[in-house]
Amino acid sequence: MERCGNSLHRAHNQKEPRLKRYTAFLKQTWWIWSIYLTVSILLITFLSPVFIAVIPMIIVVFFYFALIRYDDDGNFIGA
């Protein structure tokens, strides 16, 4: 039983560094993502529903920049 618990604990620790990267990136850039989302909602509401396509693009850009600029431990690695 302990063995199973330890393997689950190790599996949890292996997944944790991936989240550190994204949380560190979000801590430093939450305000810009809020602005992007707000502007996108305003564009969708007042101009055209075609701007709904912007929301998946914002998500892809978020993950791309988090992968490029932060290591697995959530440390900034470059500009």
N, C-alpha and C positions, 0 to 999 in steps of 0.2 A: 504494500500500500504506500509506504514511504517513497519507494522508488518511482511510483507513478506520480506522486505529488512533486517530487524533485524534477522529473522530466517536464511536468507542466510548468513549473516555476522557471526552468531554463528556457522553455519555448516562449514564455511571456517576456523574459528579459531579451530574447533575440528580436522580438517585434518592437520593443520599446524604443530603440535608437531611431527607427524610421520616423516615429512620431515626434521625436525631439527635433528633428530637422524642420518639420512643418510648423511646430509650435514656436520655435525660435524665430522663424521667418515671419509668422503671423504676429508675434509680439512686437516686432520692429516695424511692420508695414500695415498694421490693421487699419490705420486711418486712410491710407491710399485705396485699399480695397473697399472700404466703406464709401468713399467718394465715387469710385468706379461703379459700384452697385447702385448708388443713388442716382447718378447720371443716367445709367442704363434704364432704370425704372422710369425716370422722367421722360426719356426718349421714347420708350415703349408707350407710355401713357399719352403723351401729347403729340407725337409725330407719326409713328407707324409701328405696328406690331413686328415688322421685319427686324427690329432691333433686339428681339428675343434671342437671335443668333449670337449676340454679343456675350450673353451670360455663360454659355459653355466655353467660349474663347477665353474669358476671364479665368475660369477654373483651370484650363490647360496652362495658361501663362503662369498662374500661381504655382502649380506643381513644377513646372519647368524651372522657374527661378529658384524655388526652394531646393531642387535637386542640384542646380549648378552652383549656388552660392553658399550652401551650408553642408557640413559633413554629417556623418551619422550621429554624432554626439550633440549636434545643434550649434556648433561653433562656426562663425563666419569665416569663410576661406578665401574670399576675394571679391573684387568689384567687377 
